[in-house]
Amino acid sequence: MPELVLTGPAGRLEARYHPSRVENAPLALILHPHPQHGGSMHNKVVYTLFHAFARQGFSALRFNFRGVGKSQGSYGNGEGELADAAAALDWLQNNNSDAEQCWIAGFSFGAWIALQLLARRPESDAFVAVAPPVNLVDFNFLTRPPAAGLIVQGDKDQIVAPDGVKDLAQRLQKQRSLKVEYRLVAGADHFFTDRLDTLSEAVEGYIAARLRTARATARV
């Protein structure tokens, strides 16, 4: 898997990239949990999402936010990390200008950053948000779905409130123009311990169904 060094707003960003062998393959950017609480692109949930997209034929990119691993800089209070994510998405799109779709995914803090980035990048097609931390950060910016997407939450999450995530999903589902699906994974804690296969199956199933629909529509 190619190692990359991207140019970010605060300096170099350490990254891993899986280029698809499929022509005009869709793109996926995957964002990791909170940098100040051990989050990195090597997190097991991030790794699971990355390979779920890769198995579905995507060109996928994950990277370390500023100050994590070999990435330069220091924690940017969310604003810096959003700028890092925008720079990574720019690189991904610039190097795959003919991609059929662009998705953004994230876990916990990464889901919060992913949804903010989606709100600023209307060309994005879909999202996957795993355990968005609704009880820890402000999601009031999300008045409507920025794109169609999937929200996945564990019912035994000890960090993020499952009921709060369900409320967020239901609020977004009221906007009928863009469909948001919600999956509750039984027995899953915040890190999906012993439930990573279930998470992967849910995400891959959603991705495959969305791609089939989009490609069937394009042929009509």
Secondary structure, DSSP 8 states (H G I E B T S, - for coil): --EEEEEETTEEEEEEEE--SSTT--EEEEE-S-GGGT--TT-HHHHHHHHHHHHTT-EEEEE--TTSTT--S---TTHHHHHHHHHHHHHHHHT-TT-S-EEEEEETHHHHHHHHHHHH-TT--EEEEES--TTTS--TT-SS-SSEEEEEEETT-SSS-HHHHHHHHHHHHT-TTS-EEEEEETT--TT-TT-HHHHHHHHHHHHHHHHHHHHHHHH-
